Amino acid sequence: MAAAEQHYTLPLPEFDAPVKLAIVVSPYYKDIADQLVEGARAVAESVGATVELIEMPGALEIPSAIAICERQASFDGYVALGCVIRGETTHYETVCNDSSRALALLGLQGACIGNGILTVENRDQAVVRAEAAGQNKGGGAAAAALHLVALHRRLAAPKRNIGFRPDEVHLAKGEGTLA
């Protein structure tokens, strides 16, 4: 039984500069989604991050929304939240597999995404996992996104300029000045 197991949780990262997260959620099961969002917001706010909530009709639209945000907005990271409960058809497998695969591909392209889309057999499992005061999978997804943002910032290369302005690489070495 997973509830009785002990799990180690990494301490949340600290940030020198503000962090802006997009929480992209499907409120298909609104009560569950609300708990996921509550947990994600609390974790984000605990490190001083600001949050913008974006709602999508279903789990399959969440990766597309994140891709649009990644191209057209200025978020540091993303928290994907929703719930898929197994039904009587194979639609469950399609939604679970395709949304997860799309989020993974976006992550491999450099987006900092915490995946908190629950994939469960029944509503009771979803409620237990979503509850902000319980397993808090929304908070866990926010923490994952924050850890990826911290890693991205730590490993980010200085910006390369085009034209006559010296690169930050050269400025860091004391070679040149910005006009």
C-alpha positions as CSV (number, residue, x, y, z in Angstrom):
1,M,0.0,0.0,0.0
2,A,1.6,3.2,-1.2
3,A,0.1,5.4,1.5
4,A,2.1,3.7,4.2
5,E,5.4,4.1,2.4
6,Q,7.9,6.8,3.4
7,H,9.2,9.0,0.6
8,Y,12.0,11.5,0.6
9,T,11.1,15.0,-0.7
10,L,13.8,17.4,-1.9
11,P,13.9,20.7,-0.2
12,L,12.5,23.5,-2.5
13,P,15.0,25.6,-4.3
14,E,15.7,29.2,-3.5
15,F,15.7,31.9,-6.1
16,D,17.5,35.2,-6.4
17,A,15.3,36.5,-9.2
18,P,11.5,36.2,-9.4
19,V,9.9,33.1,-10.8
20,K,6.8,33.1,-12.9
21,L,4.8,29.9,-13.3
22,A,1.8,29.0,-15.5
23,I,-0.5,26.5,-13.9
24,V,-2.3,24.9,-16.8
25,V,-5.3,22.9,-15.6
26,S,-8.2,21.0,-16.9
27,P,-11.1,21.5,-14.5
28,Y,-13.0,18.5,-16.0
29,Y,-13.4,17.1,-12.5
30,K,-13.6,20.6,-10.9
31,D,-13.4,19.5,-7.2
32,I,-10.2,17.5,-7.9
33,A,-8.7,20.2,-10.1
34,D,-9.3,22.8,-7.4
35,Q,-7.4,20.8,-4.8
36,L,-4.5,20.3,-7.3
37,V,-4.4,24.0,-8.0
38,E,-4.5,24.8,-4.3
39,G,-1.5,22.6,-3.6
40,A,0.4,24.0,-6.6
41,R,-0.3,27.6,-5.6
42,A,0.9,27.0,-2.0
43,V,4.2,25.5,-3.1
44,A,4.8,28.2,-5.7
45,E,4.0,31.0,-3.3
46,S,6.3,29.4,-0.6
47,V,9.3,30.3,-2.7
48,G,7.9,33.7,-3.8
49,A,6.9,32.6,-7.3
50,T,4.0,34.3,-9.1
51,V,1.3,32.1,-10.7
52,E,-1.0,32.6,-13.7
53,L,-3.9,30.1,-14.0
54,I,-4.8,28.9,-17.5
55,E,-7.7,26.5,-17.9
56,M,-8.1,24.0,-20.8
57,P,-11.1,21.7,-21.5
58,G,-9.2,18.5,-21.1
59,A,-5.8,16.8,-20.4
60,L,-5.1,16.5,-24.2
61,E,-5.1,20.3,-24.6
62,I,-2.7,21.0,-21.7
63,P,0.5,20.3,-23.7
64,S,-0.7,22.4,-26.6
65,A,-1.5,25.3,-24.2
66,I,2.0,25.0,-22.7
67,A,3.6,25.0,-26.1
68,I,1.7,28.2,-27.0
69,C,2.8,29.8,-23.8
70,E,6.4,28.7,-24.4
71,R,6.4,30.4,-27.8
72,Q,4.4,33.5,-27.0
73,A,4.7,34.3,-23.3
74,S,7.5,34.7,-20.7
75,F,7.0,32.0,-18.1
76,D,9.9,30.3,-16.3
77,G,8.0,27.0,-15.8
78,Y,4.7,25.2,-16.1
79,V,2.6,23.0,-13.8
80,A,0.3,20.6,-15.8
81,L,-2.7,19.6,-13.7
82,G,-5.8,17.5,-14.3
83,C,-7.3,14.2,-13.8
84,V,-8.1,11.2,-16.1
85,I,-10.2,8.5,-14.6
86,R,-10.4,5.1,-16.3
87,G,-13.7,4.6,-18.1
88,E,-15.2,1.8,-20.2
89,T,-13.3,2.5,-23.4
90,T,-9.7,2.8,-24.6
91,H,-10.0,6.6,-24.6
92,Y,-8.3,6.5,-21.1
93,E,-5.1,5.1,-22.5
94,T,-5.1,7.6,-25.4
95,V,-5.5,10.6,-23.1
96,C,-3.0,9.3,-20.5
97,N,-0.3,8.3,-22.9
98,D,-0.6,11.2,-25.4
99,S,-0.7,14.0,-22.8
100,S,2.2,12.5,-20.9
101,R,4.2,11.9,-24.0
102,A,3.6,15.5,-25.3
103,L,4.6,17.0,-21.9
104,A,7.8,14.9,-21.9
105,L,8.6,16.0,-25.4
106,L,8.1,19.7,-24.4
107,G,10.4,19.1,-21.5
108,L,13.1,17.6,-23.7
109,Q,12.9,20.7,-25.8
110,G,13.7,22.8,-22.7
111,A,10.4,23.7,-21.1
112,C,10.4,23.3,-17.3
113,I,7.2,21.3,-16.6
114,G,5.9,19.6,-13.5
115,N,3.4,16.9,-14.5
116,G,0.5,16.7,-12.1
117,I,-2.1,15.1,-14.4
118,L,-3.5,12.3,-12.3
119,T,-4.2,9.0,-14.1
120,V,-6.3,6.8,-11.8
121,E,-8.7,3.9,-11.8
122,N,-11.5,5.6,-9.9
123,R,-12.6,8.9,-8.3
124,D,-11.6,7.8,-4.7
125,Q,-7.9,7.4,-5.9
126,A,-8.1,10.9,-7.5
127,V,-9.4,12.5,-4.3
128,V,-6.7,11.0,-2.1
129,R,-3.9,12.1,-4.5
130,A,-5.3,15.6,-5.2
131,E,-6.1,16.7,-1.6
132,A,-3.8,19.6,-0.8
133,A,-3.6,18.5,2.8
134,G,-3.0,14.9,1.8
135,Q,-0.8,13.5,-1.0
136,N,-0.8,16.9,-2.6
137,K,0.2,15.9,-6.1
138,G,-0.5,19.4,-7.3
139,G,2.1,20.7,-4.9
140,G,4.5,18.0,-6.0
141,A,4.1,19.0,-9.6
142,A,4.8,22.6,-8.7
143,A,7.9,21.6,-6.8
144,A,9.1,19.6,-9.8
145,A,8.7,22.6,-12.1
146,L,10.6,24.8,-9.6
147,H,13.5,22.3,-9.4
148,L,13.7,22.4,-13.2
149,V,13.6,26.2,-13.3
150,A,16.4,26.3,-10.7
151,L,18.5,23.8,-12.8
152,H,17.9,25.8,-16.0
153,R,19.0,29.0,-14.3
154,R,22.0,27.4,-12.8
155,L,23.2,25.9,-16.1
156,A,22.1,28.8,-18.4
157,A,24.8,30.0,-20.7
158,P,25.4,33.8,-21.0
159,K,23.4,35.4,-23.8
160,R,25.2,35.8,-27.2
161,N,24.6,39.1,-28.9
162,I,24.5,39.8,-32.6
163,G,26.2,42.7,-34.2
164,F,28.5,45.2,-32.5
165,R,27.5,44.7,-28.9
166,P,29.9,42.6,-26.9
167,D,28.6,39.2,-25.7
168,E,28.0,38.7,-21.9
169,V,30.7,36.0,-22.1
170,H,33.3,38.7,-23.0
171,L,31.9,41.2,-20.5
172,A,32.2,38.6,-17.8
173,K,35.9,38.2,-18.6
174,G,36.4,42.0,-18.5
175,E,36.7,42.3,-22.3
176,G,34.7,45.3,-23.5
177,T,31.8,47.3,-22.1
178,L,28.2,47.9,-23.0
179,A,27.6,51.2,-24.6
